[in-house]
Amino acid sequence: MIENTLEDIAEKILALDEASLTSLWEKYKDKLEHFASTKEWERSAIIFFIINSVKVKNSIFNDQIINRQKDAPESRKAPSDVPYLKRIK
């Protein structure tokens, strides 16, 4: 039950736009820094770390994509590697 709930939350978070989340980062950082023993502060702490988690996940994802593209063999030979062929009849 808990795992299913967390997976549902993760799916909803993945559907959110990083730019929109980032625009809320400062707001929740301020709330987090002004501790209050309230549910609102606790929610703000969770939201702040969710925003950071999405940013970190996207950074890792993008780095991996870039690294894979660098390491991938070229699908076509460069023009200098293609031998000159001439049709002879």
C-alpha positions, -999 to +999 in steps of 0.1 A: +000+000+000+027+025+010+048+016-021+018+020-044+011+054-028+047+065-033+047+053-069+015+073-076+031+104-060+062+099-082+041+097-113+024+129-105+057+146-097+072+134-130+043+151-149+052+185-134+074+209-153+108+216-138+107+253-147+074+257-129+088+238-098+120+259-099+099+291-098+086+279-064+120+270-050+127+303-033+092+304-017+096+270-001+132+277+009+121+307+028+093+287+045+118+260+054+142+285+070+115+299+092+108+269+114+074+265+129+061+234+146+032+232+122+019+209+095+023+238+070+060+239+078+063+201+074+045+203+040+068+231+029+099+210+038+086+181+018+078+203-012+112+220-010+129+186-012+107+173-039+117+203-060+153+197-053+149+160-061+134+168-095+162+192-103+188+166-093+171+138-112+169+159-144+206+169-140+217+133-137+194+123-166+208+150-189+244+142-180+238+105-188+222+114-222+251+136-231+277+110-220+259+083-240+259+105-271+296+112-267+304+074-263+280+062-291+298+050-323+289+071-353+262+054-374+277+067-406+313+069-417+328+103-421+333+114-457+371+110-454+366+074-443+345+064-473+366+049-501+364+065-535+346+040-557+343+042-595+319+022-616+337+004-644+319-013-673 
